[in-house]
């Protein structure tokens, strides 16, 4: 990024929840149900759940349970619960401005859940969708975003990530990518590791930067 807020890049990688899709109500409903079922205080779940793979949350808070079985139950219910799930303002227009094959989604949820969320929000499901079931290590490890870049055939150093969570920002930075933080879930100060922070996706504009590159600008 230069001092005018321009990000030249070959590809754009998006987190899903809190960036393209607002699924807060549905996510919290299912975590509330699970917390009550396994008798864990809800606040302990919500403190660590956002931006983390479901299996990691279960393993951390309920190591005595069969984590894979719990994840299947949680995410089956999440995928079926579309009440209140909506597209984030500006998401559809931003995706439409990026050529097909130059963007992907990198999420901590499963592929099935991610596709369900995108379809429910009437957003396109990209060919490259890196989900929890595609990686051994979740965010903040760099593996998810490195796999996204690999799928797009892009050099990680030429990738731009749009993230709303500190763990996701750390993942992208560890992968050697530039990051724009979206202060939809966390405050701007909590996203300080990002190269820039915006409050809404409408603050971003995409144009052809020449030589096959894109340029994302902060308005």
GROMACS elastic network, one bead per residue, 0.5 to 0.9 nm:
[ bonds ]
;  ai    aj funct       b0    kb
    1     4     6  0.77291   500
    1     5     6  0.57850   500
    1     6     6  0.53007   500
    1     8     6  0.73891   500
    1   178     6  0.78784   500
    1   195     6  0.73013   500
    1   196     6  0.84912   500
    2     5     6  0.56331   500
    2     6     6  0.58214   500
    2     7     6  0.73000   500
    3     6     6  0.76564   500
    4   217     6  0.82952   500
    4   218     6  0.81825   500
    5   196     6  0.77865   500
    5   216     6  0.84071   500
    5   217     6  0.57454   500
    5   218     6  0.53383   500
    5   219     6  0.78407   500
    6   215     6  0.65334   500
    6   216     6  0.58648   500
    6   218     6  0.65498   500
    7   160     6  0.75058   500
    7   178     6  0.80678   500
    7   214     6  0.81738   500
    7   215     6  0.54172   500
    7   216     6  0.50115   500
    7   217     6  0.60947   500
    7   218     6  0.84177   500
    8   158     6  0.75615   500
    8   159     6  0.86149   500
    8   160     6  0.82966   500
    8   209     6  0.68269   500
    8   213     6  0.66347   500
    8   214     6  0.57421   500
    8   216     6  0.64154   500
    8   217     6  0.85687   500
    9    12     6  0.73082   500
    9   157     6  0.84400   500
    9   159     6  0.54114   500
    9   160     6  0.61700   500
    9   178     6  0.89065   500
    9   209     6  0.83811   500
    9   213     6  0.57326   500
    9   214     6  0.52530   500
    9   215     6  0.60385   500
    9   216     6  0.75974   500
   10   102     6  0.70693   500
   10   154     6  0.64909   500
   10   155     6  0.77299   500
   10   158     6  0.53877   500
   10   159     6  0.58330   500
   10   160     6  0.79596   500
   10   212     6  0.73700   500
   10   213     6  0.50471   500
   10   214     6  0.58546   500
   10   215     6  0.84606   500
   11    98     6  0.86390   500
   11   101     6  0.83575   500
   11   103     6  0.55366   500
   11   104     6  0.82487   500
   11   149     6  0.78350   500
   11   152     6  0.75301   500
   11   154     6  0.66641   500
   11   155     6  0.87363   500
   11   156     6  0.89319   500
   11   158     6  0.70126   500
   11   159     6  0.50591   500
   11   160     6  0.63692   500
   11   161     6  0.86380   500
   11   213     6  0.80954   500
   11   214     6  0.72921   500
   12    98     6  0.81974   500
   12   102     6  0.64538   500
   12   104     6  0.68153   500
   12   105     6  0.88573   500
   12   149     6  0.89347   500
   12   159     6  0.58531   500
   12   161     6  0.57741   500
   12   162     6  0.75219   500
   12   214     6  0.88310   500
   12   216     6  0.89302   500
   13   102     6  0.85164   500
   13   103     6  0.55284   500
   13   104     6  0.50759   500
   13   105     6  0.57948   500
   13   106     6  0.66889   500
   13   145     6  0.75978   500
   13   148     6  0.71197   500
   13   149     6  0.78604   500
   13   159     6  0.71531   500
   13   160     6  0.61616   500
   13   162     6  0.63771   500
   13   163     6  0.87609   500
   14    19     6  0.71319   500
   14    20     6  0.74962   500
   14   103     6  0.74967   500
   14   104     6  0.62134   500
   14   106     6  0.59570   500
   14   107     6  0.80813   500
   14   160     6  0.85767   500
   14   161     6  0.57975   500
   14   163     6  0.65733   500
   15    18     6  0.76936   500
   15    19     6  0.59615   500
   15    20     6  0.72376   500
   15    51     6  0.87969   500
   15   104     6  0.87370   500
   15   105     6  0.57483   500
   15   106     6  0.51083   500
   15   107     6  0.54136   500
   15   108     6  0.83306   500
   15   161     6  0.77186   500
   15   162     6  0.62845   500
   15   163     6  0.54161   500
   15   164     6  0.74734   500
   15   165     6  0.89236   500
   15   168     6  0.77003   500
   16    19     6  0.53467   500
   16    20     6  0.51700   500
   16    21     6  0.59763   500
   16    22     6  0.85522   500
   16   105     6  0.63827   500
   16   106     6  0.68390   500
   16   107     6  0.56497   500
   16   108     6  0.83960   500
   16   109     6  0.87595   500
   16   114     6  0.74741   500
   16   117     6  0.85377   500
   16   118     6  0.83746   500
   16   163     6  0.82914   500
   17    20     6  0.62616   500
   17    21     6  0.50702   500
   17    22     6  0.58619   500
   17    23     6  0.62245   500
   17    24     6  0.77708   500
   17    50     6  0.85951   500
   17    51     6  0.81842   500
   17   107     6  0.76761   500
   17   108     6  0.89081   500
   17   109     6  0.89123   500
   17   114     6  0.87492   500
   17   117     6  0.85265   500
   17   164     6  0.82590   500
   18    21     6  0.56952   500
   18    22     6  0.52338   500
   18    23     6  0.72513   500
   18    24     6  0.76710   500
   18    88     6  0.74148   500
   18   163     6  0.80645   500
   18   164     6  0.60711   500
   18   165     6  0.84130   500
   18   182     6  0.80919   500
   18   183     6  0.88175   500
   18   184     6  0.61287   500
   18   185     6  0.63165   500
   19    22     6  0.72824   500
   19    87     6  0.88358   500
   19    88     6  0.65448   500
   19    91     6  0.76979   500
   19   162     6  0.72166   500
   19   163     6  0.64693   500
   19   164     6  0.62145   500
   19   182     6  0.68787   500
   19   184     6  0.74920   500
   19   185     6  0.89790   500
   19   201     6  0.80362   500
   20    86     6  0.88702   500
   20    87     6  0.61284   500
   20    88     6  0.52308   500
   20    89     6  0.81961   500
   20    90     6  0.84722   500
   20    91     6  0.54077   500
   20    92     6  0.80604   500
   20   118     6  0.81350   500
   20   121     6  0.87007   500
   20   123     6  0.84285   500
   20   201     6  0.88123   500
   21    24     6  0.88965   500
   21    85     6  0.70697   500
   21    86     6  0.58273   500
   21    88     6  0.50725   500
   21    89     6  0.88486   500
   21    91     6  0.79783   500
   21   117     6  0.71094   500
   21   118     6  0.71410   500
   21   121     6  0.67271   500
   21   123     6  0.88328   500
   22    25     6  0.81201   500
   22    84     6  0.80895   500
   22    85     6  0.57272   500
   22    86     6  0.52928   500
   22    87     6  0.59759   500
   22    88     6  0.57324   500
   22   121     6  0.87013   500
   23    26     6  0.54425   500
   23    27     6  0.60503   500
   23    28     6  0.85428   500
   23    82     6  0.80518   500
   23    83     6  0.86740   500
   23    84     6  0.67992   500
   23    86     6  0.66714   500
   23    87     6  0.86245   500
   23   117     6  0.78288   500
   24    27     6  0.52031   500
   24    28     6  0.60335   500
   24    29     6  0.84858   500
   24    84     6  0.81412   500
   24    85     6  0.75596   500
   25    28     6  0.52906   500
   25    29     6  0.61102   500
   25    30     6  0.87899   500
   25    83     6  0.78749   500
   25    84     6  0.62088   500
   25    85     6  0.73206   500
   26    29     6  0.51117   500
   26    30     6  0.64168   500
   26    31     6  0.87391   500
   26    78     6  0.67652   500
   26    81     6  0.62417   500
   26    82     6  0.67388   500
   26    83     6  0.65235   500
   26    84     6  0.66006   500
   26    85     6  0.67328   500
   27    30     6  0.53767   500
   27    31     6  0.62483   500
   27    32     6  0.85209   500
   27    78     6  0.66999   500
   27    81     6  0.87184   500
   28    31     6  0.50640   500
   28    32     6  0.58747   500
   28    33     6  0.84838   500
   28    46     6  0.76457   500
   29    32     6  0.51133   500
   29    33     6  0.62450   500
   29    34     6  0.87196   500
   29    78     6  0.86031   500
   29    81     6  0.89735   500
   30    33     6  0.50336   500
   30    34     6  0.61855   500
   30    35     6  0.85148   500
   30    74     6  0.66643   500
   30    75     6  0.84400   500
   30    77     6  0.70400   500
   30    78     6  0.63116   500
   30    81     6  0.85485   500
   31    34     6  0.50162   500
   31    35     6  0.59073   500
   31    36     6  0.84763   500
   31    42     6  0.73490   500
   31    45     6  0.71424   500
   31    46     6  0.76748   500
   31    49     6  0.86754   500
   31    74     6  0.77543   500
   32    35     6  0.50955   500
   32    36     6  0.61684   500
   32    37     6  0.85182   500
   32    41     6  0.88133   500
   32    42     6  0.59762   500
   32    45     6  0.84397   500
   32    46     6  0.88796   500
   33    36     6  0.53363   500
   33    37     6  0.61968   500
   33    38     6  0.88480   500
   33    74     6  0.89022   500
   34    38     6  0.62096   500
   34    39     6  0.81781   500
   34    40     6  0.83608   500
   34    42     6  0.87807   500
   34    70     6  0.87960   500
   34    74     6  0.72128   500
   35    38     6  0.53693   500
   35    39     6  0.55603   500
   35    41     6  0.63118   500
   35    42     6  0.56280   500
   35    45     6  0.73000   500
   36    40     6  0.64691   500
   36    41     6  0.76164   500
   36    42     6  0.76392   500
   37    40     6  0.80152   500
   38    62     6  0.80035   500
   39    42     6  0.87743   500
   40    43     6  0.86280   500
   40    44     6  0.73411   500
   40    45     6  0.76405   500
   40    61     6  0.77982   500
   40    62     6  0.83957   500
   41    44     6  0.56178   500
   41    45     6  0.70134   500
   42    45     6  0.51992   500
   42    46     6  0.62923   500
   42    47     6  0.85968   500
   43    46     6  0.51185   500
   43    47     6  0.59472   500
   43    48     6  0.89147   500
   44    47     6  0.52873   500
   44    48     6  0.70135   500
   44    49     6  0.87415   500
   44    61     6  0.81673   500
   45    48     6  0.58183   500
   45    49     6  0.58610   500
   45    57     6  0.73209   500
   45    58     6  0.88939   500
   45    61     6  0.75635   500
   46    49     6  0.51828   500
   46    50     6  0.70136   500
   47    50     6  0.76518   500
   48    51     6  0.80723   500
   48    52     6  0.71397   500
   48    57     6  0.70333   500
   49    52     6  0.54683   500
   49    53     6  0.75765   500
   49    54     6  0.72245   500
   49    56     6  0.86489   500
   49    57     6  0.60921   500
   50    53     6  0.83282   500
   50   108     6  0.87146   500
   50   165     6  0.74177   500
   50   167     6  0.89053   500
   50   185     6  0.88246   500
   51   107     6  0.78746   500
   51   108     6  0.60573   500
   51   109     6  0.86351   500
   51   138     6  0.89979   500
   51   139     6  0.71906   500
   51   140     6  0.87275   500
   51   164     6  0.83919   500
   51   165     6  0.60796   500
   51   166     6  0.81074   500
   51   167     6  0.63781   500
   51   168     6  0.65077   500
   52    55     6  0.84099   500
   52    56     6  0.67520   500
   52    57     6  0.69613   500
   52   107     6  0.89516   500
   52   108     6  0.57096   500
   52   109     6  0.81376   500
   52   138     6  0.69436   500
   52   139     6  0.65157   500
   52   140     6  0.83679   500
   52   167     6  0.76967   500
   52   168     6  0.86644   500
   53    56     6  0.53508   500
   53    57     6  0.66391   500
   53    58     6  0.89571   500
   53   107     6  0.84557   500
   53   109     6  0.59892   500
   53   110     6  0.83609   500
   53   132     6  0.62207   500
   53   138     6  0.63587   500
   53   139     6  0.78815   500
   54    57     6  0.51554   500
   54    58     6  0.63137   500
   54    59     6  0.86254   500
   54    67     6  0.88875   500
   54    70     6  0.89547   500
   54    71     6  0.62311   500
   54    74     6  0.82502   500
   54    75     6  0.82078   500
   54   108     6  0.74745   500
   54   109     6  0.68462   500
   54   110     6  0.86536   500
   54   132     6  0.83277   500
   55    58     6  0.51619   500
   55    59     6  0.60719   500
   55    60     6  0.85500   500
   55    67     6  0.59768   500
   55    68     6  0.67354   500
   55    70     6  0.80013   500
   55    71     6  0.59042   500
   55   132     6  0.86995   500
   56    59     6  0.50571   500
   56    60     6  0.60304   500
   56    61     6  0.85573   500
   56    67     6  0.83738   500
   56   138     6  0.84518   500
   57    60     6  0.52192   500
   57    61     6  0.61222   500
   57    62     6  0.80729   500
   58    61     6  0.53389   500
   58    62     6  0.53162   500
   58    63     6  0.68445   500
   58    65     6  0.79011   500
   58    66     6  0.87354   500
   58    67     6  0.58653   500
   58    68     6  0.87965   500
   58    70     6  0.73894   500
   58    71     6  0.75637   500
   59    62     6  0.54873   500
   59    64     6  0.80808   500
   59    65     6  0.78124   500
   59    66     6  0.85579   500
   59    67     6  0.60544   500
   60    63     6  0.60834   500
   61    64     6  0.88646   500
   62    65     6  0.57405   500
   62    66     6  0.86930   500
   62    67     6  0.79760   500
   63    66     6  0.77808   500
   63    67     6  0.74687   500
   64    67     6  0.84316   500
   65    68     6  0.88106   500
   65    69     6  0.83489   500
   65    70     6  0.74962   500
   66    69     6  0.54720   500
   66    70     6  0.62624   500
   66    71     6  0.87453   500
   67    70     6  0.50895   500
   67    71     6  0.61049   500
   67    72     6  0.86683   500
   68    71     6  0.51146   500
   68    72     6  0.63007   500
   68    73     6  0.88068   500
   69    72     6  0.52095   500
   69    73     6  0.64527   500
   69    74     6  0.87667   500
   70    73     6  0.51956   500
   70    74     6  0.61363   500
   70    75     6  0.85757   500
   71    74     6  0.50840   500
   71    75     6  0.59256   500
   71    76     6  0.82192   500
   72    75     6  0.54540   500
   72    76     6  0.58926   500
   72    77     6  0.85441   500
   73    76     6  0.53323   500
   73    77     6  0.63686   500
   73    78     6  0.86750   500
   74    77     6  0.54220   500
   74    78     6  0.62097   500
   74    79     6  0.87627   500
   75    79     6  0.59235   500
   75    80     6  0.84220   500
   75   109     6  0.81266   500
   75   110     6  0.76843   500
   75   112     6  0.85942   500
   75   113     6  0.66441   500
   76    79     6  0.52708   500
   76    80     6  0.63709   500
   76    81     6  0.87574   500
   76   112     6  0.87906   500
   76   113     6  0.77919   500
   77    80     6  0.51534   500
   77    81     6  0.61827   500
   78    81     6  0.50778   500
   78    82     6  0.76928   500
   78   113     6  0.71486   500
   79    82     6  0.71198   500
   79   112     6  0.74350   500
   79   113     6  0.50805   500
   79   114     6  0.82239   500
   79   115     6  0.88492   500
   79   116     6  0.59158   500
   79   117     6  0.72233   500
   80   113     6  0.87878   500
   80   116     6  0.81636   500
   81    84     6  0.86019   500
   81    85     6  0.83101   500
   82    85     6  0.52651   500
   82    86     6  0.84879   500
   82   116     6  0.84695   500
   82   117     6  0.75657   500
   82   120     6  0.66511   500
   82   121     6  0.89322   500
   83    86     6  0.86765   500
   85   117     6  0.73963   500
   85   120     6  0.70448   500
   85   121     6  0.67403   500
   86   117     6  0.85503   500
   86   120     6  0.73784   500
   86   121     6  0.51256   500
   86   122     6  0.86034   500
   87    90     6  0.83113   500
   87    91     6  0.67486   500
   87    92     6  0.76527   500
   87   118     6  0.82086   500
   87   120     6  0.84647   500
   87   122     6  0.75144   500
   87   123     6  0.76216   500
   88    91     6  0.55222   500
   88    92     6  0.80990   500
   88   121     6  0.85996   500
   88   200     6  0.85708   500
   88   201     6  0.79504   500
   89    92     6  0.77975   500
   89    93     6  0.88160   500
   89   200     6  0.71291   500
   89   201     6  0.66460   500
   89   202     6  0.70802   500
   90    93     6  0.54997   500
   90    94     6  0.61045   500
   90    95     6  0.87193   500
   90   200     6  0.74240   500
   90   201     6  0.51667   500
   90   203     6  0.85679   500
   90   204     6  0.87340   500
   91    94     6  0.51747   500
   91    95     6  0.61932   500
   91    96     6  0.85488   500
   91   123     6  0.83119   500
   91   201     6  0.64253   500
   91   202     6  0.79425   500
   92    95     6  0.53290   500
   92    96     6  0.61426   500
   92    97     6  0.87488   500
   92   122     6  0.85263   500
   92   123     6  0.64748   500
   92   124     6  0.86019   500
   93    96     6  0.50542   500
   93    97     6  0.63166   500
   93   202     6  0.84958   500
   94    97     6  0.52235   500
   94    98     6  0.68375   500
   94   201     6  0.74638   500
   94   202     6  0.78530   500
   94   204     6  0.76236   500
   94   205     6  0.72783   500
   94   206     6  0.73095   500
   95    98     6  0.53831   500
   95    99     6  0.81349   500
   95   100     6  0.87534   500
   95   103     6  0.79299   500
   95   123     6  0.85337   500
   95   124     6  0.84588   500
   96    99     6  0.73634   500
   96   100     6  0.84692   500
   97   205     6  0.82599   500
   97   206     6  0.61917   500
   97   207     6  0.75749   500
   98   101     6  0.85011   500
   98   102     6  0.65743   500
   98   103     6  0.69652   500
   98   206     6  0.69535   500
   98   207     6  0.81492   500
   98   214     6  0.81236   500
   99   102     6  0.56174   500
   99   103     6  0.75746   500
  100   103     6  0.68452   500
  100   126     6  0.81177   500
  100   127     6  0.89017   500
  101   104     6  0.75547   500
  101   126     6  0.77798   500
  101   127     6  0.73885   500
  101   128     6  0.79844   500
  101   152     6  0.66647   500
  102   152     6  0.66705   500
  102   154     6  0.86282   500
  102   214     6  0.89772   500
  103   126     6  0.75488   500
  103   128     6  0.79267   500
  103   148     6  0.89235   500
  103   152     6  0.74206   500
  104   125     6  0.87412   500
  104   126     6  0.58501   500
  104   127     6  0.73850   500
  104   128     6  0.53037   500
  104   129     6  0.58306   500
  104   130     6  0.78249   500
  104   148     6  0.67500   500
  104   149     6  0.85479   500
  104   151     6  0.85765   500
  104   152     6  0.75608   500
  105   114     6  0.87000   500
  105   125     6  0.85183   500
  105   126     6  0.70799   500
  105   128     6  0.68599   500
  105   130     6  0.61951   500
  105   131     6  0.81500   500
  105   148     6  0.75471   500
  106   109     6  0.89155   500
  106   128     6  0.86180   500
  106   129     6  0.60499   500
  106   131     6  0.60351   500
  106   132     6  0.87803   500
  106   144     6  0.64688   500
  106   145     6  0.65329   500
  106   147     6  0.87299   500
  106   148     6  0.65678   500
  107   110     6  0.75878   500
  107   111     6  0.82821   500
  107   114     6  0.72978   500
  107   129     6  0.78408   500
  107   130     6  0.62765   500
  107   131     6  0.50283   500
  107   132     6  0.68023   500
  107   139     6  0.88935   500
  107   144     6  0.79351   500
  108   114     6  0.88901   500
  108   130     6  0.84635   500
  108   131     6  0.57783   500
  108   132     6  0.50796   500
  108   133     6  0.87909   500
  108   138     6  0.67692   500
  108   139     6  0.73302   500
  108   144     6  0.85505   500
  109   112     6  0.82944   500
  109   113     6  0.62902   500
  109   114     6  0.62818   500
  109   131     6  0.57867   500
  109   132     6  0.53660   500
  109   133     6  0.80882   500
  110   113     6  0.52302   500
  110   114     6  0.61136   500
  110   115     6  0.86316   500
  110   130     6  0.86359   500
  110   131     6  0.51130   500
  110   133     6  0.57543   500
  110   134     6  0.84012   500
  111   114     6  0.50771   500
  111   115     6  0.61204   500
  111   116     6  0.84990   500
  111   129     6  0.71234   500
  111   130     6  0.72716   500
  111   131     6  0.51356   500
  111   132     6  0.71348   500
  111   133     6  0.68653   500
  111   134     6  0.82548   500
  112   115     6  0.53297   500
  112   116     6  0.61904   500
  112   117     6  0.86958   500
  112   131     6  0.87982   500
  113   116     6  0.50272   500
  113   117     6  0.61464   500
  113   118     6  0.86978   500
  114   117     6  0.50748   500
  114   118     6  0.62271   500
  114   119     6  0.85680   500
  114   125     6  0.85879   500
  114   129     6  0.82316   500
  114   131     6  0.75689   500
  115   118     6  0.51829   500
  115   119     6  0.60546   500
  115   120     6  0.83954   500
  115   124     6  0.89144   500
  115   125     6  0.62194   500
  115   126     6  0.89758   500
  115   129     6  0.85718   500
  116   119     6  0.52275   500
  116   120     6  0.59577   500
  116   121     6  0.85735   500
  117   120     6  0.50861   500
  117   121     6  0.62249   500
  117   122     6  0.85934   500
  117   123     6  0.86330   500
  118   121     6  0.51315   500
  118   122     6  0.60999   500
  118   123     6  0.50805   500
  118   124     6  0.65639   500
  118   125     6  0.62158   500
  119   123     6  0.57989   500
  119   124     6  0.69583   500
  119   125     6  0.71030   500
  120   123     6  0.76723   500
  121   124     6  0.89296   500
  125   128     6  0.84249   500
  125   129     6  0.77724   500
  126   129     6  0.61167   500
  127   151     6  0.89817   500
  128   148     6  0.69931   500
  128   151     6  0.61331   500
  128   152     6  0.70135   500
  129   148     6  0.73749   500
  129   151     6  0.86406   500
  130   133     6  0.80659   500
  130   134     6  0.60777   500
  130   135     6  0.79310   500
  130   144     6  0.65757   500
  130   145     6  0.80165   500
  130   147     6  0.70190   500
  130   148     6  0.60451   500
  130   151     6  0.86335   500
  131   134     6  0.53780   500
  131   135     6  0.71514   500
  131   144     6  0.76156   500
  132   135     6  0.58049   500
  132   136     6  0.80256   500
  132   137     6  0.84033   500
  132   138     6  0.68407   500
  132   144     6  0.82415   500
  133   136     6  0.79235   500
  134   144     6  0.79939   500
  134   147     6  0.85475   500
  135   138     6  0.66417   500
  135   143     6  0.68017   500
  135   144     6  0.63427   500
  135   147     6  0.81814   500
  136   143     6  0.78448   500
  136   144     6  0.88008   500
  137   140     6  0.83668   500
  137   141     6  0.60460   500
  137   142     6  0.80955   500
  137   143     6  0.62835   500
  137   144     6  0.74476   500
  138   141     6  0.56985   500
  138   142     6  0.78638   500
  138   143     6  0.69980   500
  138   144     6  0.63936   500
  138   171     6  0.84245   500
  139   142     6  0.66323   500
  139   143     6  0.76120   500
  139   144     6  0.67629   500
  139   145     6  0.85577   500
  139   167     6  0.57392   500
  139   168     6  0.56381   500
  139   169     6  0.86016   500
  139   170     6  0.75526   500
  139   171     6  0.52730   500
  139   172     6  0.85199   500
  140   143     6  0.85805   500
  140   144     6  0.87297   500
  140   166     6  0.81920   500
  140   168     6  0.57054   500
  140   169     6  0.74738   500
  140   170     6  0.52651   500
  140   172     6  0.78363   500
  140   174     6  0.79692   500
  141   144     6  0.72549   500
  141   145     6  0.86675   500
  141   167     6  0.84166   500
  141   168     6  0.86107   500
  141   170     6  0.75826   500
  141   171     6  0.50501   500
  141   172     6  0.83856   500
  141   174     6  0.71205   500
  141   175     6  0.82415   500
  142   145     6  0.57777   500
  142   146     6  0.60652   500
  142   147     6  0.86367   500
  142   168     6  0.89209   500
  142   170     6  0.78577   500
  142   172     6  0.61476   500
  142   173     6  0.76940   500
  142   174     6  0.52817   500
  142   176     6  0.85112   500
  143   146     6  0.50741   500
  143   147     6  0.60297   500
  143   148     6  0.85734   500
  143   171     6  0.76633   500
  143   174     6  0.89669   500
  143   175     6  0.74522   500
  144   147     6  0.52862   500
  144   148     6  0.63624   500
  144   149     6  0.89158   500
  144   171     6  0.76048   500
  144   172     6  0.85014   500
  144   175     6  0.88109   500
  145   149     6  0.62678   500
  145   150     6  0.85348   500
  145   156     6  0.82516   500
  145   161     6  0.83988   500
  145   168     6  0.89398   500
  145   171     6  0.69308   500
  145   172     6  0.60330   500
  145   175     6  0.65161   500
  145   177     6  0.85815   500
  146   149     6  0.51548   500
  146   150     6  0.61433   500
  146   151     6  0.86130   500
  146   156     6  0.66857   500
  146   172     6  0.81879   500
  146   175     6  0.59395   500
  146   176     6  0.88130   500
  147   151     6  0.60645   500
  147   152     6  0.86129   500
  148   151     6  0.51400   500
  148   152     6  0.63630   500
  148   153     6  0.86175   500
  148   154     6  0.86205   500
  148   156     6  0.89683   500
  149   152     6  0.51331   500
  149   153     6  0.60233   500
  149   154     6  0.50653   500
  149   155     6  0.65575   500
  149   156     6  0.58049   500
  149   159     6  0.71571   500
  150   154     6  0.61433   500
  150   155     6  0.77040   500
  150   156     6  0.80807   500
  151   154     6  0.77431   500
  152   155     6  0.88923   500
  154   157     6  0.84275   500
  154   158     6  0.69344   500
  154   159     6  0.69833   500
  155   158     6  0.53147   500
  155   159     6  0.66993   500
  156   159     6  0.51452   500
  156   160     6  0.84005   500
  156   175     6  0.66276   500
  156   176     6  0.60276   500
  156   177     6  0.57060   500
  156   178     6  0.89312   500
  157   160     6  0.83762   500
  157   175     6  0.80762   500
  157   176     6  0.54858   500
  157   177     6  0.52177   500
  157   178     6  0.75343   500
  158   176     6  0.87454   500
  158   177     6  0.68894   500
  158   178     6  0.79561   500
  159   176     6  0.84395   500
  159   177     6  0.54975   500
  159   178     6  0.65578   500
  159   179     6  0.86655   500
  160   172     6  0.85584   500
  160   177     6  0.59537   500
  160   179     6  0.56897   500
  160   180     6  0.75187   500
  160   216     6  0.85507   500
  161   169     6  0.80504   500
  161   172     6  0.66603   500
  161   177     6  0.69004   500
  161   178     6  0.62090   500
  161   180     6  0.62235   500
  161   181     6  0.83402   500
  162   168     6  0.89606   500
  162   169     6  0.83487   500
  162   178     6  0.88732   500
  162   179     6  0.59117   500
  162   180     6  0.50211   500
  162   181     6  0.59829   500
  162   182     6  0.69243   500
  163   166     6  0.80562   500
  163   168     6  0.60479   500
  163   169     6  0.61163   500
  163   172     6  0.86634   500
  163   179     6  0.70850   500
  163   180     6  0.64221   500
  163   181     6  0.50544   500
  163   182     6  0.58946   500
  163   183     6  0.87413   500
  163   191     6  0.89782   500
  163   194     6  0.86449   500
  164   167     6  0.88759   500
  164   168     6  0.72461   500
  164   169     6  0.76689   500
  164   180     6  0.85194   500
  164   181     6  0.54656   500
  164   183     6  0.60094   500
  164   184     6  0.63692   500
  164   185     6  0.62138   500
  164   186     6  0.68013   500
  164   191     6  0.75960   500
  165   168     6  0.52687   500
  165   169     6  0.63202   500
  165   170     6  0.87357   500
  165   181     6  0.76425   500
  165   182     6  0.81257   500
  165   183     6  0.84248   500
  165   184     6  0.89681   500
  165   185     6  0.71501   500
  165   186     6  0.66301   500
  165   190     6  0.82581   500
  165   191     6  0.69815   500
  166   169     6  0.50456   500
  166   170     6  0.61678   500
  166   171     6  0.85958   500
  166   181     6  0.85957   500
  166   186     6  0.81567   500
  166   190     6  0.67580   500
  166   191     6  0.57020   500
  166   192     6  0.83993   500
  166   193     6  0.76558   500
  166   194     6  0.85525   500
  167   170     6  0.50904   500
  167   171     6  0.61869   500
  167   172     6  0.87438   500
  168   172     6  0.62517   500
  168   173     6  0.85851   500
  169   172     6  0.51737   500
  169   173     6  0.61070   500
  169   174     6  0.84940   500
  169   179     6  0.65448   500
  169   180     6  0.82760   500
  169   181     6  0.73341   500
  169   191     6  0.75197   500
  169   193     6  0.68487   500
  169   194     6  0.62729   500
  170   173     6  0.51079   500
  170   174     6  0.59987   500
  170   175     6  0.85303   500
  170   193     6  0.74255   500
  170   194     6  0.84424   500
  171   174     6  0.51831   500
  171   175     6  0.62967   500
  171   176     6  0.89102   500
  171   177     6  0.89712   500
  172   175     6  0.50033   500
  172   176     6  0.65221   500
  172   177     6  0.54282   500
  172   178     6  0.71617   500
  172   179     6  0.67547   500
  173   176     6  0.50777   500
  173   177     6  0.53207   500
  173   178     6  0.66389   500
  173   179     6  0.71464   500
  173   193     6  0.83082   500
  173   194     6  0.81130   500
  174   177     6  0.74640   500
  178   194     6  0.75849   500
  178   195     6  0.64424   500
  179   193     6  0.84363   500
  179   194     6  0.51560   500
  179   195     6  0.54452   500
  179   196     6  0.69890   500
  179   197     6  0.86510   500
  180   194     6  0.56064   500
  180   195     6  0.57931   500
  180   197     6  0.55353   500
  180   198     6  0.73078   500
  181   184     6  0.89439   500
  181   188     6  0.77349   500
  181   191     6  0.60489   500
  181   192     6  0.81904   500
  181   193     6  0.84810   500
  181   194     6  0.55682   500
  181   195     6  0.75900   500
  181   196     6  0.61456   500
  181   198     6  0.62725   500
  181   199     6  0.84222   500
  182   185     6  0.78856   500
  182   186     6  0.81716   500
  182   187     6  0.88142   500
  182   188     6  0.78477   500
  182   191     6  0.80517   500
  182   196     6  0.87655   500
  182   197     6  0.57816   500
  182   198     6  0.51589   500
  182   199     6  0.56617   500
  182   200     6  0.65601   500
  182   201     6  0.74069   500
  183   186     6  0.54011   500
  183   187     6  0.53985   500
  183   188     6  0.54530   500
  183   189     6  0.89519   500
  183   190     6  0.86325   500
  183   191     6  0.74278   500
  183   197     6  0.68029   500
  183   198     6  0.61762   500
  183   200     6  0.74251   500
  184   187     6  0.74637   500
  184   188     6  0.89056   500
  184   198     6  0.88706   500
  184   199     6  0.65334   500
  184   200     6  0.74858   500
  186   189     6  0.81285   500
  186   190     6  0.61037   500
  186   191     6  0.70833   500
  187   190     6  0.52835   500
  187   191     6  0.67214   500
  188   191     6  0.51366   500
  188   192     6  0.64982   500
  188   197     6  0.63387   500
  188   198     6  0.78420   500
  188   199     6  0.80743   500
  189   192     6  0.52122   500
  189   193     6  0.88622   500
  190   193     6  0.80325   500
  191   194     6  0.58749   500
  191   196     6  0.87429   500
  191   197     6  0.71359   500
  192   195     6  0.78258   500
  192   196     6  0.80427   500
  192   197     6  0.77476   500
  193   196     6  0.84895   500
  194   197     6  0.66109   500
  196   218     6  0.82532   500
  197   218     6  0.89294   500
  198   201     6  0.72185   500
  198   202     6  0.89640   500
  198   203     6  0.66646   500
  198   204     6  0.82221   500
  198   218     6  0.77763   500
  199   202     6  0.85958   500
  199   203     6  0.75692   500
  200   203     6  0.57648   500
  200   204     6  0.79902   500
  201   204     6  0.55558   500
  201   205     6  0.86285   500
  202   205     6  0.75001   500
  202   219     6  0.83601   500
  203   217     6  0.81593   500
  203   218     6  0.57047   500
  203   219     6  0.50265   500
  204   216     6  0.65537   500
  204   217     6  0.55827   500
  204   219     6  0.59535   500
  205   215     6  0.81173   500
  205   216     6  0.55739   500
  205   217     6  0.51844   500
  205   218     6  0.66302   500
  205   219     6  0.70461   500
  206   209     6  0.87936   500
  206   214     6  0.69091   500
  206   215     6  0.56877   500
  206   217     6  0.64488   500
  207   213     6  0.89684   500
  207   214     6  0.59235   500
  207   215     6  0.53808   500
  207   216     6  0.66630   500
  207   217     6  0.83165   500
  208   211     6  0.86280   500
  208   212     6  0.75331   500
  208   213     6  0.63507   500
  208   215     6  0.60925   500
  208   216     6  0.89046   500
  209   212     6  0.71309   500
  209   213     6  0.50590   500
  209   215     6  0.50120   500
  209   216     6  0.86824   500
  210   213     6  0.54789   500
  210   214     6  0.71939   500
  210   215     6  0.86645   500
  211   214     6  0.87579   500
